[in-house]
Every structure is written in C-alpha cells, then in structure tokens.
Amino acid sequence: MQPSPPAPTLNCTQCGGELHPDESQIFLTCPYCGATVYLDKAHVVFHWYVAPTLNETQARESLMRWMAGNQTVKDLDRKARITAQAFQYFPVWYFKRGSREQEQIELQPAAATSVTELRHISIPAGDLRPYEASLEAQSLAPSVPLEAATSWAMQGAGAGVQVLESALVHIPLYTFKYVYQNQPFTALVEAGTGATLANIYPAKAEAPYLLAGGVTALVFLSLAALPVLGSLIGSESGFTVGLTICLGLGVLAVPALLALAAWVAAKV
C-alpha cells in the first residue's frame, strides 16, 4: 500500500504560522495571530467582511429611491410589486493590482450571480473587518476558484501590472425580487453603502427622448436657415426680413418645444 502524499503546507498570510485545518474546513482563524483566513486548495488569503449599516426597512427605502430615479421607467416605485426579499453575506474576490506607479482595486464575484454590477461597488479598505464565525449561517460559500478569479481580474492589465494582494470579502446584500407588468426582476441593495445594483430593469425608453430632441433640432435648423435664404433672395433686406421671421417664430417655438419635452418626461 502506497503512503498517501503529504498534505501541502499552509501558512498564515499575516504571521506565517503553519495552519492545520480540519478536513473540508475552508474558513479558519490563525491560532497564532488571530487573523481570519480563507483556504482555497493550496492558497491562503485574508478573509474579511463588510458590516451592514442598513436594516431591512432602510434597504427597502434605498430600493424605492432607485426605482423613483432617472434610470427607471416612470412610477416604477409605485407600480412594481416586491415579491420576495432576503439578506446574506455574498462573497467577492478582492484584488489589489498595479505596479510601482499606481494601484487599483478589482472585484470579482466569488459565487454565481446574475448581477455582475457587483464588480463595480466600492469597498474602502477601512470598511474591512476580520470575518467572524458567527456570520457563517448567513454567508454564501465561495464557488469560484481563486485562480479563475485572478485570471479574470488580470484581463486587460498592462505590462508590469501584477496582483499585489488577494482576499476574500463577504459583503452584506439584500436581494429583492419584484414584478413589473408581469415581468420578474431582481435588484440588490448593498447594505454597507445603500447602493442599488441591477443588470436588467425596466429602463426609460430612449425613443421618445430621441424624437423630441430630433424635432427640436429640426425646428431650430429650419429657423436658422431663414436669414440665409432671405439673403440669397433679397440681399441685405432679405437677410433682415429672414432674421425677423426667424426671431418671431423662435419666440413661438420655444414654449411649444418646452411643453413637448415636459410631456415626454411626464409620460416616459
């Protein structure tokens, strides 16, 4: 019987102490320095979490403000029906990458999600806290390997750029399911900052705004052409007549165009 290969040596990211996790254990506190770490095969990285600052009611209020904003269809906050909501700590890979000249933070989801906007949230280093075992019941375990996330984070990186630091961070998220015009949608509220995240949502239609802008441009181009046509027809006097007509019609056109813009903004 062949002896089993020796287990890889795992060392604490902070103090270098040798770690001996139990079988299948992935979240660990270093017995030497107390640092919280995450074990991904032979990789050991710091494990942090972001404390929530919003409760369920405040998260719903943030969602309503986003629904009432300029990105979404008019009155979405009144017409949408929330069907479900849940809270959990969602894992993201936190990378500090860069060179000697500059550094930047890159985030990658550490578990499957339909809302890839999570990559664009802001996590200030001062908000990171050592992960606590008491959070595990509300935490989603990572399913995206560190190596895969690292390769994604380095896509498009220039020459000389490298990963300077890696960590696993659990961020507090409220997930809201809602229905609008019989269509289901999902939105996330990041409970640390109140930011609302959604990939697909009932957005304002662009066509009415483009039509109103096109009509406005056409009207003013037509009016601007009157003095030119007048000068071609009747020299200086024709230019004066054309300019007078242009100004007179412009005074009449401005209120009508403003009313059109207000009507589009009220209906869309």
SERO-961373 format. One line per field, with one value per residue (C-alpha): x, y, z; residue in one letter; residue number from 0. Coordinates in Angstrom, 1 decimal, padded with zeros to 4 digits, always signed. Layout:
east <- (X, ...)
north <- (Y, ...)
up <- (Z, ...)
bapa <- (A, ...)
guse <- (NUM, ...)
This chain:
east <- (+000.0, +001.5, +001.7, -000.6, +001.2, +002.0, -000.5, +000.6, +002.0, -000.4, +000.9, -001.0, -000.9, -000.2, +002.2, +003.4, +002.4, +001.7, -002.0, -003.6, -007.3, -009.7, -010.9, -013.2, -012.6, -012.3, -012.8, -010.1, -008.8, -005.0, -004.2, -001.0, -002.1, -005.9, -006.1, -009.1, -008.2, -009.8, -008.4, -008.7, -006.8, -003.2, -003.9, -004.4, -005.8, -007.2, -010.9, -012.8, -016.4, -018.2, -020.5, -024.0, -025.2, -028.7, -031.5, -034.3, -036.5, -033.7, -032.6, -036.2, -036.2, -032.9, -034.6, -037.6, -035.4, -033.6, -036.9, -038.0, -034.8, -033.9, -032.8, -036.0, -039.5, -041.8, -043.5, -041.7, -041.6, -045.4, -046.2, -043.7, -044.7, -042.0, -042.5, -039.5, -036.5, -033.6, -030.4, -027.0, -023.3, -022.2, -018.5, -016.4, -012.7, -010.9, -007.7, -005.3, -003.4, -000.9, +002.7, +005.1, +003.3, -000.3, -002.6, -006.3, -008.9, -010.5, -013.5, -014.8, -017.9, -016.8, -020.1, -022.7, -024.8, -026.9, -026.0, -022.5, -022.7, -021.2, -017.8, -018.3, -019.1, -016.7, -015.1, -012.8, -010.0, -011.2, -014.5, -012.9, -013.3, -011.9, -014.5, -016.4, -017.6, -021.0, -021.7, -021.5, -025.2, -025.9, -022.9, -022.7, -019.7, -017.4, -017.7, -015.4, -011.8, -009.2, -007.1, -010.0, -010.9, -007.3, -007.1, -010.3, -009.0, -005.8, -007.6, -006.7, -003.9, -001.0, +002.7, +004.2, +000.9, +000.5, -001.7, -000.3, -002.9, -005.8, -008.5, -012.0, -014.6, -018.2, -020.4, -023.9, -026.6, -030.4, -031.8, -035.2, -037.4, -040.1, -042.6, -043.4, -046.0, -046.0, -042.2, -039.9, -036.8, -034.0, -032.3, -029.6, -029.0, -025.5, -026.2, -022.8, -023.4, -027.0, -026.1, -028.7, -027.4, -029.3, -028.3, -031.7, -034.5, -037.5, -035.5, -036.7, -037.4, -035.0, -037.1, -039.4, -036.4, -034.6, -037.7, -038.2, -034.5, -034.8, -037.9, -036.1, -033.0, -035.1, -037.1, -034.0, -032.1, -035.1, -035.4, -031.6, -031.9, -034.4, -031.9, -029.6, -032.5, -033.5, -030.0, -029.9, -033.3, -033.1, -029.6, -029.3, -033.0, -033.9, -031.5, -033.2, -036.6, -035.5, -033.9, -037.0, -039.2, -036.6, -036.8, -040.6, -041.1, -038.4, -040.3, -043.4, -041.4, -039.6, -042.7, -044.1, -040.8, -040.5, -044.1, -043.1, -040.1, -042.2, -044.8, -042.3, -040.6, -044.0, -045.2, -042.0)
north <- (+000.0, +003.3, +006.0, +009.0, +012.1, +014.7, +017.4, +020.8, +023.2, +026.1, +029.2, +032.2, +035.2, +037.5, +035.8, +032.8, +030.3, +026.8, +026.0, +022.6, +022.8, +020.0, +018.1, +020.3, +023.3, +026.5, +029.3, +029.4, +031.6, +031.5, +030.1, +032.2, +035.7, +035.5, +036.5, +035.2, +033.4, +031.5, +028.3, +027.7, +024.5, +025.4, +029.1, +031.0, +034.6, +037.0, +036.7, +039.9, +041.1, +044.4, +045.3, +046.3, +049.9, +049.4, +047.3, +045.7, +048.8, +051.2, +048.8, +048.8, +052.6, +052.7, +050.4, +052.7, +055.8, +054.0, +052.9, +056.6, +057.8, +058.8, +055.4, +053.5, +053.9, +056.5, +055.5, +052.2, +052.7, +052.7, +050.2, +047.5, +044.7, +043.3, +039.5, +038.4, +039.7, +038.1, +039.0, +037.3, +037.9, +037.4, +036.5, +038.5, +038.2, +041.4, +042.1, +044.9, +045.1, +047.5, +048.5, +050.8, +053.8, +053.1, +050.6, +049.8, +047.6, +044.9, +042.9, +039.6, +037.7, +034.5, +032.8, +032.6, +035.7, +037.3, +040.8, +041.3, +045.0, +043.7, +044.2, +048.0, +048.5, +050.4, +048.7, +051.1, +049.3, +050.9, +049.1, +045.6, +043.7, +040.2, +037.6, +036.1, +032.5, +033.8, +035.0, +031.6, +030.9, +034.0, +033.6, +032.1, +029.9, +030.8, +028.6, +030.4, +029.3, +031.9, +031.1, +031.6, +034.9, +036.1, +035.5, +037.5, +040.3, +040.5, +040.6, +043.9, +044.7, +046.4, +045.4, +045.4, +045.1, +042.3, +041.2, +042.7, +041.4, +038.9, +038.5, +037.0, +039.5, +038.8, +041.8, +042.4, +042.2, +042.5, +040.7, +042.0, +040.2, +042.3, +042.2, +044.9, +044.4, +040.7, +040.5, +039.4, +041.4, +041.3, +044.1, +044.1, +046.7, +046.7, +047.1, +048.8, +051.9, +051.6, +051.3, +049.6, +047.2, +045.6, +044.4, +044.2, +046.5, +048.5, +051.3, +054.5, +054.2, +056.2, +056.6, +059.4, +061.5, +061.0, +062.0, +065.2, +066.0, +065.5, +067.6, +070.4, +070.2, +070.3, +073.3, +075.4, +074.4, +075.4, +078.8, +079.4, +078.8, +081.6, +084.5, +082.7, +082.1, +085.7, +087.0, +084.7, +086.1, +089.8, +090.6, +092.7, +093.5, +089.8, +088.8, +091.3, +090.0, +086.4, +087.2, +088.9, +086.0, +083.6, +085.5, +085.8, +082.1, +081.2, +083.0, +080.9, +077.7, +077.7, +077.3, +074.6, +072.7, +073.0, +071.7, +068.7, +068.0, +068.2, +065.9, +063.3, +063.5, +063.1, +060.1, +058.0)
up <- (+000.0, -001.1, +001.5, +000.8, -000.4, +002.3, +002.7, +001.4, +004.0, +004.6, +006.2, +007.7, +005.4, +008.2, +010.6, +008.5, +011.2, +009.9, +009.6, +010.1, +009.0, +009.6, +006.6, +004.3, +006.5, +004.4, +006.9, +009.6, +012.4, +012.8, +016.2, +016.5, +015.5, +015.3, +011.6, +009.7, +006.5, +003.7, +002.3, -001.4, -002.2, -001.5, -001.4, +001.9, +001.7, +004.2, +004.9, +005.6, +005.8, +005.5, +008.3, +007.2, +008.1, +006.8, +008.2, +006.1, +006.2, +005.2, +002.4, +001.0, +001.2, -000.9, -003.4, -003.7, -004.2, -007.0, -008.6, -008.5, -010.1, -013.6, -014.8, -014.5, -016.0, -014.6, -011.3, -011.0, -007.3, -007.2, -009.9, -009.1, -006.6, -004.4, -004.2, -002.1, -000.1, +001.6, +003.3, +003.1, +003.0, -000.6, -001.3, -003.7, -004.5, -003.6, -005.6, -005.3, -008.5, -010.0, -010.4, -008.6, -010.1, -009.1, -007.6, -008.1, -006.6, -008.7, -007.6, -009.0, -007.7, -005.8, -006.4, -009.2, -009.6, -012.3, -011.1, -012.4, -011.3, -008.0, -009.7, -009.6, -006.0, -003.8, -000.7, +001.1, +002.9, +006.2, +006.0, +006.0, +009.3, +010.2, +009.3, +012.3, +012.6, +013.8, +010.3, +008.6, +008.9, +006.7, +004.4, +001.0, +000.5, -002.5, -005.5, -008.0, -007.5, -006.7, -009.8, -012.1, -010.5, -010.6, -014.4, -014.9, -012.7, -014.8, -018.2, -019.9, -017.4, -018.9, -018.9, -015.4, -013.6, -011.1, -008.3, -005.1, -002.7, -002.7, -000.2, +000.2, +001.3, +002.3, +001.6, +003.1, +000.4, +000.4, -002.6, -003.7, -006.3, -007.9, -010.7, -013.2, -015.9, -015.2, -015.7, -012.9, -012.0, -009.4, -007.6, -004.9, -002.2, -000.8, +002.9, +003.6, +001.4, +000.3, -003.4, -005.6, -008.2, -011.2, -014.6, -016.1, -015.0, -016.5, -018.0, -019.6, -023.3, -025.3, -028.5, -027.2, -025.9, -029.2, -031.1, -029.0, -029.5, -033.2, -033.5, -031.6, -033.7, -036.9, -035.8, -034.9, -038.0, -040.1, -038.4, -038.7, -042.4, -042.9, -042.8, -045.2, -047.6, -047.3, -048.1, -051.2, -052.4, -051.5, -050.4, -047.2, -046.9, -047.5, -044.6, -042.3, -043.2, -042.7, -039.4, -038.2, -039.1, -037.5, -034.2, -034.3, -035.0, -032.4, -029.7, -030.6, -030.9, -027.6, -025.4, -027.7, -027.6, -023.8, -023.5, -025.7, -023.5, -020.3, -021.8, -022.7, -019.3, -017.6, -019.7, -020.1)
bapa <- (M, Q, P, S, P, P, A, P, T, L, N, C, T, Q, C, G, G, E, L, H, P, D, E, S, Q, I, F, L, T, C, P, Y, C, G, A, T, V, Y, L, D, K, A, H, V, V, F, H, W, Y, V, A, P, T, L, N, E, T, Q, A, R, E, S, L, M, R, W, M, A, G, N, Q, T, V, K, D, L, D, R, K, A, R, I, T, A, Q, A, F, Q, Y, F, P, V, W, Y, F, K, R, G, S, R, E, Q, E, Q, I, E, L, Q, P, A, A, A, T, S, V, T, E, L, R, H, I, S, I, P, A, G, D, L, R, P, Y, E, A, S, L, E, A, Q, S, L, A, P, S, V, P, L, E, A, A, T, S, W, A, M, Q, G, A, G, A, G, V, Q, V, L, E, S, A, L, V, H, I, P, L, Y, T, F, K, Y, V, Y, Q, N, Q, P, F, T, A, L, V, E, A, G, T, G, A, T, L, A, N, I, Y, P, A, K, A, E, A, P, Y, L, L, A, G, G, V, T, A, L, V, F, L, S, L, A, A, L, P, V, L, G, S, L, I, G, S, E, S, G, F, T, V, G, L, T, I, C, L, G, L, G, V, L, A, V, P, A, L, L, A, L, A, A, W, V, A, A, K, V)
guse <- (0, 1, 2, 3, 4, 5, 6, 7, 8, 9, 10, 11, 12, 13, 14, 15, 16, 17, 18, 19, 20, 21, 22, 23, 24, 25, 26, 27, 28, 29, 30, 31, 32, 33, 34, 35, 36, 37, 38, 39, 40, 41, 42, 43, 44, 45, 46, 47, 48, 49, 50, 51, 52, 53, 54, 55, 56, 57, 58, 59, 60, 61, 62, 63, 64, 65, 66, 67, 68, 69, 70, 71, 72, 73, 74, 75, 76, 77, 78, 79, 80, 81, 82, 83, 84, 85, 86, 87, 88, 89, 90, 91, 92, 93, 94, 95, 96, 97, 98, 99, 100, 101, 102, 103, 104, 105, 106, 107, 108, 109, 110, 111, 112, 113, 114, 115, 116, 117, 118, 119, 120, 121, 122, 123, 124, 125, 126, 127, 128, 129, 130, 131, 132, 133, 134, 135, 136, 137, 138, 139, 140, 141, 142, 143, 144, 145, 146, 147, 148, 149, 150, 151, 152, 153, 154, 155, 156, 157, 158, 159, 160, 161, 162, 163, 164, 165, 166, 167, 168, 169, 170, 171, 172, 173, 174, 175, 176, 177, 178, 179, 180, 181, 182, 183, 184, 185, 186, 187, 188, 189, 190, 191, 192, 193, 194, 195, 196, 197, 198, 199, 200, 201, 202, 203, 204, 205, 206, 207, 208, 209, 210, 211, 212, 213, 214, 215, 216, 217, 218, 219, 220, 221, 222, 223, 224, 225, 226, 227, 228, 229, 230, 231, 232, 233, 234, 235, 236, 237, 238, 239, 240, 241, 242, 243, 244, 245, 246, 247, 248, 249, 250, 251, 252, 253, 254, 255, 256, 257, 258, 259, 260, 261, 262, 263, 264, 265, 266, 267)
